[in-house]
Amino acid sequence: MPRTVHIIGGGLAGLAAAVGLAGRGIATVVHEATGQAGGRCRSYDDAASGMRIDNGTHILLSGNTAALGFLARIGAASLVTGAAKARFPFIDLATKQRWALDLGVGRLPTWALDPRRRAPNTRARDYVALARLMWPTRDRPLGEVISCGGPAYEQVMRPLLLAALNTDPSAASSALARAVVRESIARGGTACRPYLAPRGLSAAFVEPAIAYVRHHGGTFRFGRQLRRCMVAADAVTELDFGDGRVTVGPDDAVVLAVPPYAARSIIPQLQAPDEFRAIVNAHFRIVPPPGLEPMLGVLNGAAEWIFFFEDRISATISGADRFMQHTKAELAQIIWRDVQRVADVPAEMPPWQVVRERRATFAATPAQNARRPGVRTAWRNLALAGDWTDTGLPATIESAVRSGGRAADFLMQS
Ligand SMILES: Cc1cc2nc3c(=O)[nH]c(=O)nc-3n(C[C@H](O)[C@H](O)[C@H](O)COP(=O)(O)OP(=O)(O)OC[C@H]3O[C@@H](n4cnc5c(N)ncnc54)[C@H](O)[C@@H]3O)c2cc1C
């Protein structure tokens, strides 16, 4: 067992590692480069909109067992709200048609047999064709495994996979798409109930994790950016933070839980994903009209998912690299127009904020998936964590939490 574990990076992977280790009585120190924990899953007070907003609305599914287990462990299960049913309302802005994908509550895909529960103009056999995705094959672009076209793909598979992979699904890794489907839709409605964090990501995922780690004796050091690891033979011996060094004793260990580009600057020989995809989120300070469901899928618009919270309307665009040349004000206008087309809101745009995350996730392509390292490194006391490590899942909260738990287990066993 390590004596002290230094965790570099206070995102969800680092926090999950800290929770796993501190909970087992190991002294943990989390070193975070910025002034707050949470990384790509965080809330902040935004002066422009006058709201506390999330960098992006995050969805969990009931099949995300590691993420929900993490929330339960840190006492935050009540800070996410799960829908009673796996029902996803959609609107198609090209036709104005509204419909809902109703996956029901059971394990069997009986929804595909019922025209009222599946997408319009689709037949049960269209979904059977998509199920070919489940046949294990060498990792290839999804478009080489199934036909990425037709109403069942466009209206069901594409929106769900784009949200999970943050990469155009036809070019995305078939292995990662299969993992998403295997852990969600293939397990039926029970695994697909969506969860949101209405009081914010930091309130649900970050602050309770920090409190848990501190309660178990762990400490946090903010504004501490790791620059280099000094190594001798097979172990890391020192951490260089630029403004000071920390000795890593013979019984100590390190979890590197930073994004892949940061990991590569610390360990130049590391192979890691180096291509990324953007996500755009817009938040509007307005009380939504009554009677709307919390989330709405949008087809043939700019916004892909629109969320109706008590005090705001938020919208997400995944794989959003094509929007990166737009200004925030332009994006707010484009997205607000979509909101106006789906909900009875005023013409005048309310106070708003747009968050553009250029490197929101690694590109979930076969080539990038092949670059993901495991937990183990060339140094016996250095473990890797992060949504980009080889968890078998795309870059999601579930992947980040699993990677952190795995790094903690690895160090406890080595
Ligand atoms: C806009 C957006 C929307 C998303 N939506 C969803 C969703 O709906 N559902 C879902 O499951 N997932 C979603 N994700 C993905 C999810 O946020 C990530 O998978 C997860 O937060 C990654 O956690 P992580 O700990 O691996 O990495 P990060 O969150 O990137 O954490 C790494 C941490 O390391 C710190 N750091 C970097 N360099 C150093 C250094 N040298 N020294 C010390 N610290 C350092 C960083 O500041 C950061 O805090 C979304 C992501 C974004 C950006």
The ligand as an SDF file (V2000), in Angstrom:
LIG
                    3D

 53 58  0  0  0  0  0  0  0  0999 V2000
  -19.1020   20.9710  -22.5580 C   0  0  0  0  0  0  0  0  0  0  0  0
  -18.9710   19.5370  -22.1250 C   0  0  0  0  0  0  0  0  0  0  0  0
  -20.1100   18.7460  -22.0370 C   0  0  0  0  0  0  0  0  0  0  0  0
  -19.9960   17.4210  -21.6300 C   0  0  0  0  0  0  0  0  0  0  0  0
  -21.1260   16.6640  -21.5060 N   0  0  0  0  0  0  0  0  0  0  0  0
  -21.0450   15.4360  -20.9640 C   0  0  0  0  0  0  0  0  0  0  0  0
  -22.2320   14.6920  -20.6970 C   0  0  0  0  0  0  0  0  0  0  0  0
  -23.3400   15.1430  -20.9640 O   0  0  0  0  0  0  0  0  0  0  0  0
  -22.0980   13.4750  -20.1010 N   0  0  0  0  0  0  0  0  0  0  0  0
  -20.8740   12.9510  -19.7890 C   0  0  0  0  0  0  0  0  0  0  0  0
  -20.8400   11.8420  -19.2300 O   0  0  0  0  0  0  0  0  0  0  0  0
  -19.7380   13.6210  -20.0510 N   0  0  0  0  0  0  0  0  0  0  0  0
  -19.7780   14.8490  -20.6320 C   0  0  0  0  0  0  0  0  0  0  0  0
  -18.6360   15.5560  -20.8710 N   0  0  0  0  0  0  0  0  0  0  0  0
  -17.3310   14.9200  -20.6050 C   0  0  0  0  0  0  0  0  0  0  0  0
  -16.8960   15.0470  -19.1350 C   0  0  0  0  0  0  0  0  0  0  0  0
  -16.9830   16.3780  -18.7160 O   0  0  0  0  0  0  0  0  0  0  0  0
  -15.4510   14.5850  -19.0480 C   0  0  0  0  0  0  0  0  0  0  0  0
  -15.3530   13.2860  -19.5660 O   0  0  0  0  0  0  0  0  0  0  0  0
  -14.8920   14.5790  -17.6220 C   0  0  0  0  0  0  0  0  0  0  0  0
  -15.2380   15.7300  -16.9090 O   0  0  0  0  0  0  0  0  0  0  0  0
  -13.3700   14.4340  -17.7220 C   0  0  0  0  0  0  0  0  0  0  0  0
  -12.8010   14.3800  -16.4290 O   0  0  0  0  0  0  0  0  0  0  0  0
  -11.2380   14.1750  -16.2750 P   0  0  0  0  0  0  0  0  0  0  0  0
  -10.9370   14.2230  -14.8380 O   0  0  0  0  0  0  0  0  0  0  0  0
  -10.8070   12.9810  -17.0480 O   0  0  0  0  0  0  0  0  0  0  0  0
  -10.5450   15.4190  -17.0270 O   0  0  0  0  0  0  0  0  0  0  0  0
  -10.6160   16.9820  -16.7030 P   0  0  0  0  0  0  0  0  0  0  0  0
  -11.9800   17.3410  -16.2930 O   0  0  0  0  0  0  0  0  0  0  0  0
  -10.0400   17.6690  -17.8790 O   0  0  0  0  0  0  0  0  0  0  0  0
   -9.6880   17.1830  -15.4240 O   0  0  0  0  0  0  0  0  0  0  0  0
   -8.2890   17.3640  -15.5270 C   0  0  0  0  0  0  0  0  0  0  0  0
   -7.8670   18.3610  -14.4380 C   0  0  0  0  0  0  0  0  0  0  0  0
   -6.4420   18.4450  -14.4800 O   0  0  0  0  0  0  0  0  0  0  0  0
   -6.0890   19.8110  -14.2800 C   0  0  0  0  0  0  0  0  0  0  0  0
   -4.7180   19.9660  -14.8340 N   0  0  0  0  0  0  0  0  0  0  0  0
   -4.3480   20.0590  -16.1230 C   0  0  0  0  0  0  0  0  0  0  0  0
   -3.0070   20.1320  -16.2100 N   0  0  0  0  0  0  0  0  0  0  0  0
   -2.5200   20.0940  -14.9390 C   0  0  0  0  0  0  0  0  0  0  0  0
   -1.2050   20.1130  -14.3930 C   0  0  0  0  0  0  0  0  0  0  0  0
   -0.1120   20.1610  -15.1630 N   0  0  0  0  0  0  0  0  0  0  0  0
   -1.0820   20.0590  -13.0360 N   0  0  0  0  0  0  0  0  0  0  0  0
   -2.1790   19.9780  -12.2340 C   0  0  0  0  0  0  0  0  0  0  0  0
   -3.4390   19.9520  -12.7160 N   0  0  0  0  0  0  0  0  0  0  0  0
   -3.6100   19.9860  -14.0560 C   0  0  0  0  0  0  0  0  0  0  0  0
   -7.1480   20.5780  -15.0270 C   0  0  0  0  0  0  0  0  0  0  0  0
   -7.2080   21.9240  -14.6020 O   0  0  0  0  0  0  0  0  0  0  0  0
   -8.3880   19.7720  -14.6650 C   0  0  0  0  0  0  0  0  0  0  0  0
   -8.9940   20.2360  -13.4910 O   0  0  0  0  0  0  0  0  0  0  0  0
  -18.7130   16.8660  -21.3350 C   0  0  0  0  0  0  0  0  0  0  0  0
  -17.5750   17.6650  -21.4410 C   0  0  0  0  0  0  0  0  0  0  0  0
  -17.6960   18.9860  -21.8320 C   0  0  0  0  0  0  0  0  0  0  0  0
  -16.4520   19.8250  -21.9270 C   0  0  0  0  0  0  0  0  0  0  0  0
  1  2  1  0
  2  3  1  0
  2 52  2  0
  3  4  2  0
  4  5  1  0
  4 50  1  0
  5  6  2  0
  6  7  1  0
  6 13  1  0
  7  8  2  0
  7  9  1  0
  9 10  1  0
 10 11  2  0
 10 12  1  0
 12 13  2  0
 13 14  1  0
 14 15  1  0
 14 50  1  0
 15 16  1  0
 16 17  1  0
 16 18  1  0
 18 19  1  0
 18 20  1  0
 20 21  1  0
 20 22  1  0
 22 23  1  0
 23 24  1  0
 24 25  2  0
 24 26  1  0
 24 27  1  0
 27 28  1  0
 28 29  2  0
 28 30  1  0
 28 31  1  0
 31 32  1  0
 32 33  1  0
 33 34  1  0
 33 48  1  0
 34 35  1  0
 35 36  1  0
 35 46  1  0
 36 37  1  0
 36 45  1  0
 37 38  2  0
 38 39  1  0
 39 40  1  0
 39 45  2  0
 40 41  1  0
 40 42  2  0
 42 43  1  0
 43 44  2  0
 44 45  1  0
 46 47  1  0
 46 48  1  0
 48 49  1  0
 50 51  2  0
 51 52  1  0
 52 53  1  0
M  END
$$$$
